[in-house]
């Protein structure tokens, strides 16, 4: 293409871009001089500058996909998106948006943070997981890369609890990756993982474990199936003690959002009652806003269950014949 003729064939420029994002060096090969490219990026121009040597051949606000495309061009060959952006692209709902695209690049690549891109050089480049054409760090690496850069406890708690609860990876895999990776910023993730090792599968369950410690009561079972006298499954309560037939369920409003969910909860409680269990239900928000009152309610329910003379089903023999 002769210099200047590119203006009559801009579709060709688009073909060599990703979502309109392109390197200035690529534009030069297509006949667009660097001076021309940058001049078109001045305020009010048809294009815009995104990162060093990278422009967007549009003048509207870049989409998230265009920002990611620009970051990958900036990172160069074999770079990966990690951290919170990768978490969201892995389908996680609790990953906050810090406005940054976090890249992993090979350790020998001399590259610095720029604008909306956070660059992390690493000797442990993982194998890419490609989603919608975007190379991502595996979920276990992505959640910890993101968590290490968050100083607040609750967002890290939400991210790690979600990834475990949704079975995208387990606590052991997270702990192993935490030990192998950079140790900077690991204090908060370590604290959250310690709670997850107790058997808690969600933020609410982690909070519940902390509240339970305040009761001074014996450590209960967590997420252990509960059966009736015939050996039929009643439910898998958040907290239980089969010896005294006590269960504690952390039921959110979201759990009861539909009539079907509400009816399911009623049937579950009826099965508990028929099997002689005392059931305490708590809304998750109260674990944070009113923990001492919740502690009082747990102790009262525990005392009521302990006071009854009800034979335990712990030693029941369930026959399938």
Phi, psi and omega per residue, in radians:
X1 nan 2.219 3.137
X2 -1.232 2.604 3.133
X3 -1.004 2.251 3.140
X4 1.655 -0.417 -3.135
X5 -1.322 -0.225 3.133
X6 -1.010 -0.499 -3.090
X7 -1.102 -0.408 -3.140
X8 -1.630 -0.008 -3.117
X9 -2.499 0.999 -3.077
X10 -1.251 -0.284 3.067
X11 -1.080 -0.573 3.125
X12 -1.152 -0.640 3.081
X13 -1.091 -0.741 3.136
X14 -1.091 -0.653 -3.122
X15 -1.100 -0.497 -3.133
X16 -1.636 0.076 3.132
X17 -1.854 3.038 2.950
X18 -2.073 1.876 -3.125
X19 1.032 0.543 3.137
X20 1.537 -0.052 3.124
X21 -1.631 2.298 -3.034
X22 -2.636 2.639 3.053
X23 -1.326 2.551 3.055
X24 -1.120 -0.611 3.114
X25 -1.102 -0.607 3.085
X26 -1.209 -0.699 3.096
X27 -1.064 -0.674 3.131
X28 -1.082 -0.711 3.106
X29 -1.131 -0.433 -3.139
X30 -1.631 0.108 3.043
X31 1.751 0.074 3.131
X32 -1.740 1.984 -3.141
X33 -1.134 2.665 -3.118
X34 -1.089 -0.655 3.113
X35 -1.078 -0.747 3.128
X36 -1.123 -0.755 -3.117
X37 -1.058 -0.824 -3.113
X38 -1.250 -0.557 3.108
X39 -1.123 -0.612 3.115
X40 -1.255 -0.158 -3.140
X41 -1.728 0.067 3.100
X42 -1.174 2.736 -3.134
X43 -0.885 2.265 -3.118
X44 1.556 -0.112 -3.140
X45 -1.363 2.992 -3.082
X46 -1.326 -0.319 3.129
X47 -2.054 3.110 3.070
X48 -2.578 2.548 3.074
X49 -1.322 2.389 3.126
X50 -1.995 -0.905 -3.117
X51 -2.566 2.909 3.131
X52 -0.901 2.077 3.110
X53 1.360 0.170 -3.069
X54 -2.319 2.303 3.140
X55 -2.249 2.811 3.038
X56 -1.962 2.187 -3.086
X57 -1.450 0.799 3.067
X58 -2.611 2.848 3.115
X59 -2.048 0.121 3.063
X60 -1.480 3.019 3.108
X61 -1.077 2.257 -3.138
X62 -1.087 2.487 3.021
X63 -1.353 2.941 3.102
X64 -1.078 -0.710 3.132
X65 -1.112 -0.616 3.100
X66 -1.215 -0.639 3.062
X67 -1.101 -0.731 3.115
X68 -1.140 -0.734 3.122
X69 -1.053 -0.738 3.122
X70 -1.132 -0.725 3.135
X71 -1.079 -0.732 -3.128
X72 -1.176 -0.653 3.048
X73 -1.109 -0.708 3.133
X74 -1.137 -0.717 -3.103
X75 -1.202 -0.504 3.113
X76 1.515 -3.057 -3.069
X77 -0.993 2.481 3.031
X78 1.196 0.152 3.058
X79 -1.362 2.792 -3.107
X80 -2.313 2.638 2.968
X81 -1.509 2.281 3.112
X82 -2.303 -2.895 3.074
X83 1.166 -2.638 -2.985
X84 -1.156 -0.649 3.101
X85 -1.084 -0.760 3.100
X86 -1.133 -0.666 3.111
X87 -1.014 -0.815 -3.135
X88 -1.114 -0.657 3.129
X89 -1.282 -0.316 2.990
X90 -1.457 -0.004 3.077
X91 1.671 0.201 -3.131
X92 -1.453 2.363 -3.054
X93 -1.605 -0.387 -3.013
X94 -1.585 -0.073 -3.118
X95 -1.272 2.063 -3.138
X96 -1.235 2.809 3.126
X97 -1.799 1.917 3.131
X98 -1.670 0.111 3.112
X99 1.365 0.076 -3.085
X100 -1.910 2.649 2.943
X101 -1.902 2.011 -3.065
X102 -1.652 2.096 -3.118
X103 -1.913 2.529 2.885
X104 -1.804 2.257 3.098
X105 -2.271 2.694 3.097
X106 -0.969 2.527 -3.005
X107 -1.060 -0.506 -3.089
X108 -1.446 0.027 -3.135
X109 -1.586 2.102 -3.124
X110 -1.480 1.743 -3.063
X111 -2.543 2.431 -3.109
X112 -1.986 2.847 3.009
X113 -0.998 2.521 3.123
X114 -2.637 2.130 3.040
X115 0.972 -1.887 -3.077
X116 -1.723 0.159 -3.086
X117 -1.896 2.238 3.006
X118 -1.826 2.110 -3.092
X119 -1.793 2.253 3.051
X120 -2.143 1.990 3.096
X121 -1.431 2.377 -3.062
X122 -2.522 2.548 3.012
X123 -1.553 -0.129 -3.115
X124 -1.984 1.149 3.107
X125 -1.244 2.074 3.137
X126 -1.386 2.908 3.058
X127 -1.282 2.374 -3.057
X128 -1.237 2.516 2.942
X129 -1.924 1.978 -3.026
X130 -1.622 2.145 3.081
X131 -2.247 2.159 -3.117
X132 0.922 0.667 3.105
X133 1.394 0.038 -3.103
X134 -1.850 2.139 3.105
X135 -1.317 2.139 -3.091
X136 -2.047 2.658 2.939
X137 -1.211 2.584 3.064
X138 -0.955 2.691 -2.989
X139 -1.018 -0.682 -3.110
X140 -1.107 -0.655 3.106
X141 -1.286 -0.726 -3.084
X142 -1.085 -0.784 -3.071
X143 -1.175 -0.607 3.141
X144 -1.373 -0.628 3.042
X145 -1.057 -0.683 3.102
X146 -1.255 -0.741 -3.084
X147 -1.155 -0.608 -3.121
X148 -1.113 -0.363 -3.104
X149 -1.756 0.147 3.085
X150 -1.927 2.230 -3.096
X151 -1.596 -0.397 -3.106
X152 -1.405 2.525 -3.071
X153 -1.255 -0.819 -2.974
X154 -1.084 -0.758 3.104
X155 -1.088 -0.670 3.115
X156 -1.158 -0.725 3.098
X157 -1.012 -0.789 -3.114
X158 -1.129 -0.743 -3.113
X159 -1.136 -0.893 -3.066
X160 -1.205 -0.640 3.096
X161 -1.135 -0.705 -3.136
X162 -1.120 -0.775 -3.075
X163 -1.142 -0.561 3.089
X164 -1.343 -0.779 -3.102
X165 -1.083 -0.650 -3.123
X166 -1.544 0.118 3.034
X167 1.033 0.588 3.033
X168 -1.365 -0.469 2.960
X169 -2.873 2.911 -3.091
X170 -1.876 3.028 -3.087
X171 -1.093 -0.647 -3.124
X172 -1.105 -0.742 3.133
X173 -1.147 -0.688 3.106
X174 -1.137 -0.754 -3.128
X175 -1.115 -0.730 3.132
X176 -1.104 -0.787 3.129
X177 -1.131 -0.641 3.132
X178 -1.092 -0.681 -3.128
X179 -1.267 -0.578 -3.081
X180 -1.386 -0.482 -3.020
X181 -1.526 -2.997 3.102
X182 -1.060 2.373 -3.070
X183 -1.542 -0.112 3.116
X184 -1.232 2.270 3.095
X185 1.372 0.359 -3.069
X186 -1.663 -0.064 -3.055
X187 -1.069 -0.825 -3.112
X188 -1.189 -0.848 3.075
X189 -0.986 -0.632 3.119
X190 -1.098 -0.738 -3.138
X191 -1.112 -0.725 3.130
X192 -1.154 -0.775 -3.129
X193 -1.102 -0.577 3.083
X194 -1.072 -0.676 3.099
X195 -1.217 -0.697 -3.125
X196 -1.146 -0.506 3.130
X197 -1.180 -0.334 3.118
X198 -1.299 -0.144 -3.137
X199 1.927 -0.070 3.088
X200 -1.211 2.402 -3.078
X201 -1.985 -0.025 -3.086
X202 -2.622 2.957 3.094
X203 -1.034 -0.748 -3.138
X204 -1.062 -0.696 -3.126
X205 -1.230 -0.594 3.058
X206 -1.117 -0.785 3.089
X207 -1.060 -0.724 -3.120
X208 -1.089 -0.685 3.125
X209 -1.106 -0.678 3.127
X210 -1.172 -0.707 3.124
X211 -1.167 -0.692 -3.111
X212 -1.053 -0.646 3.134
X213 -1.036 -0.519 -3.133
X214 -1.273 -0.311 -3.094
X215 -1.323 -0.461 -3.064
X216 1.333 0.141 -3.130
X217 -1.460 2.832 3.105
X218 -1.012 2.626 3.140
X219 -1.144 2.211 -3.087
X220 -1.574 3.124 2.969
X221 -1.421 2.623 3.113
X222 -2.245 2.265 3.110
X223 0.957 0.722 3.095
X224 -1.847 2.265 -3.126
X225 -1.003 2.474 3.113
X226 -2.039 2.332 -3.070
X227 -2.077 2.762 3.039
X228 -1.542 -3.058 -3.044
X229 -1.161 -0.387 3.124
X230 -1.555 0.021 3.132
X231 1.485 0.222 3.125
X232 -1.556 2.446 -3.117
X233 -1.152 2.243 3.029
X234 -1.572 -0.955 -3.132
X235 -3.041 3.141 3.031
X236 -2.081 1.539 -3.047
X237 -1.227 2.767 3.097
X238 -1.095 -0.761 -3.130
X239 -2.426 2.464 3.136
X240 -2.701 2.787 2.978
X241 -2.478 1.776 -3.062
X242 -1.139 -0.543 -3.088
X243 -0.982 -0.696 3.135
X244 -1.929 0.124 -3.131
X245 0.947 1.107 3.116
X246 -2.215 2.364 3.039
X247 -2.344 2.578 3.091
X248 -2.213 2.091 -3.132
X249 -1.936 2.308 3.062
X250 -1.721 1.661 -3.034
X251 -1.859 2.048 -3.133
X252 -1.499 2.874 3.031
X253 -1.085 -0.589 3.132
X254 -1.085 -0.634 3.129
X255 -1.085 -0.553 -3.103
X256 -1.823 0.440 -3.022
X257 -1.104 -0.684 -3.104
X258 -1.833 2.826 3.084
X259 -1.067 -0.624 -3.133
X260 -1.108 -0.773 3.137
X261 -1.131 -0.701 3.135
X262 -1.110 -0.765 3.133
X263 -1.119 -0.646 3.122
X264 -1.109 -0.701 3.122
X265 -1.141 -0.726 3.119
X266 -1.066 -0.784 3.139
X267 -1.118 -0.683 3.113
X268 -1.073 -0.802 -3.135
X269 -1.144 -0.576 3.097
X270 -1.147 -0.674 3.108
X271 -1.162 -0.681 3.068
X272 -1.040 -0.841 -3.092
X273 -1.081 -0.745 -3.127
X274 -1.105 -0.514 3.137
X275 -1.579 0.046 3.063
X276 1.495 0.370 3.139
X277 -1.606 2.477 2.938
X278 -1.584 2.234 -3.063
X279 -1.981 2.226 3.009
X280 -1.957 2.214 3.108
X281 -1.977 2.405 -3.112
X282 -2.365 2.365 3.047
X283 -1.335 2.317 -3.058
X284 -0.912 -0.654 -3.076
X285 -1.058 -0.522 -3.112
X286 -1.223 -0.367 3.101
X287 -1.107 -0.450 3.126
X288 -1.743 -0.744 -3.033
X289 -1.459 -0.449 -3.035
X290 -2.507 0.866 -3.012
X291 -1.084 -0.621 -3.077
X292 -1.231 -0.586 3.064
X293 -1.216 -0.649 3.082
X294 -1.113 -0.713 3.089
X295 -1.005 -0.771 3.127
X296 -1.064 -0.757 -3.130
X297 -1.139 -0.678 3.112
X298 -1.100 -0.818 -3.131
X299 -1.060 -0.720 -3.141
X300 -1.138 -0.772 3.138
X301 -1.158 -0.680 3.109
X302 -1.111 -0.743 3.134
X303 -1.116 -0.724 3.127
X304 -1.106 -0.728 3.133
X305 -1.180 -0.677 -3.115
X306 -1.199 -0.520 -3.066
X307 -1.285 -0.324 -3.110
X308 -1.443 2.616 3.090
X309 -1.753 1.407 -3.103
X310 -2.055 2.191 3.141
X311 -1.090 2.438 -3.135
X312 -1.322 2.627 3.062
X313 -1.698 0.134 -3.057
X314 -1.053 -0.627 -3.069
X315 -1.745 0.304 -3.091
X316 -1.143 2.646 3.053
X317 -1.935 2.037 -3.106
X318 -1.726 2.093 -3.133
X319 -1.752 2.373 3.123
X320 -1.829 0.044 -3.110
X321 -1.606 nan nan
